[in-house]
Amino acid sequence: MSNIISILKNEQSVWQALRNSKKPIVLYGMGDGADKVLSAFEKYGITVSGVMASDDFVRGQSFHGFTVKKESVLAQEFGDFTVALCFASQLTEVMEHIKEVANRHTTLVPSVPVFGNVLFDDDFIERNKNEIEAVYNLLADDLSRKVYKNVLLFYYTGKIELLDEITTDKKEAFSKILKLGSNETYVDLGAYNGDTIDEFLNYSDNDYRKIIAFEPNEKNFKKLQAHCADMKNIDLWQLGAYNKNTVLEFNNKAGRNSAICDSGTKTQVAAVDTILCGIAASYIKADVEGADFETLEGMKNTLKNFKPKLNFSAYHRFEDIFRLPLYINSLNPEYKIYLRHHPYIPAWDTNLYCV
């Protein structure tokens, strides 16, 4: 048993730490993440004293009534202060800069979800305590259990150093867990511009049986078509993955961030089982921007009948880290379920690898 709930309850939440801070609180970053953090601050009664950005991004702009300032300027105004990090990055130089800031000032990461508005707090833990405990004992190795514990602690406490202890390169997961062969039937859900197809080809020595790729965004899909124009045995679908065949609204944000929303561009989505029609997928990667659970629901027959290797994002919603492995295990208890966190602040790029 993990006693992970007891471990969490022995810690101070990031919300408590910020509310009790004796120093001024400064938001580091602007945009959607900072908007969500400010909304959570209002809920928990946390007061903000300033907004900062990296020196290269300060142009005298305003954010929620605060003039965005450099760290050095805020240090002159406040002396010391507590930093609330409000953006995400996987760039090495940016992550190093975040850690440099953390060396100068207490730096915490308020836990706000990539999608939805459910916060990781005491109420969330209480509602989901049985599921949180159950997953720890499903995981296949010690590193997976360490990743699971640290990510949950990170969500709760906002302490960046918890991620340093568990960060591994994707190469480890591909070489030691997935072990792709030269005869794979690969299903890429959220293929973007073909970058994850390239990743697959790299780890399968450019040899495969078939590739089936979904990409809902029209601009991305055209880039995907161009990228794969000379490839053999590949089917490209301008679709989003879901639990049924229907039409949903997508926000059509740039890059790989296109996702289901309340109003936007009407987009076809489909259950993977209906597209495969009995094709024996051997490896499925999914990065479907918040529709991860629904995507699994739409491929339950494939998981039951063929047990493909899985590479699934587990960070878009806080509950994904436990509800996805529980659902996978319920569909096919033969799966060995691994969890890895790759270089990213906050705990994005935390993925399930199932074999």
Sequence and secondary structure as in RCSB ss.txt:
>XXXX:A:sequence
MSNIISILKNEQSVWQALRNSKKPIVLYGMGDGADKVLSAFEKYGITVSGVMASDDFVRGQSFHGFTVKKESVLA
QEFGDFTVALCFASQLTEVMEHIKEVANRHTTLVPSVPVFGNVLFDDDFIERNKNEIEAVYNLLADDLSRKVYKN
VLLFYYTGKIELLDEITTDKKEAFSKILKLGSNETYVDLGAYNGDTIDEFLNYSDNDYRKIIAFEPNEKNFKKLQ
AHCADMKNIDLWQLGAYNKNTVLEFNNKAGRNSAICDSGTKTQVAAVDTILCGIAASYIKADVEGADFETLEGMK
NTLKNFKPKLNFSAYHRFEDIFRLPLYINSLNPEYKIYLRHHPYIPAWDTNLYCV
>XXXX:A:secstr
   HHHHHHTS  HHHHHHT SS EEEE  SHHHHHHHHHHHHHT    EEE  GGG SS EETTEEEE HHHHH
HHHSS EEEE   B  HHHHHHHHHHHHHS EE     SSSS   SHHHHHHHHHHHHHHHTTBSSHHHHHHHHH
HHHHHHH BTHHHHTTB  HHHHIIIII   SS EEEEES TTTHHHHHHHHHTTT  SEEEEE   HHHHHHHH
HHTTT SSEEEE  EEESSSEEEEE   STT   B SSSEEEEEEEHHHHHTT   SEEEE  TT HHHHHHTTH
HHHHHH  EEEEE  SSTTHHHHHHHHHHHH TT  EEEEE S BSS SEEEEE 
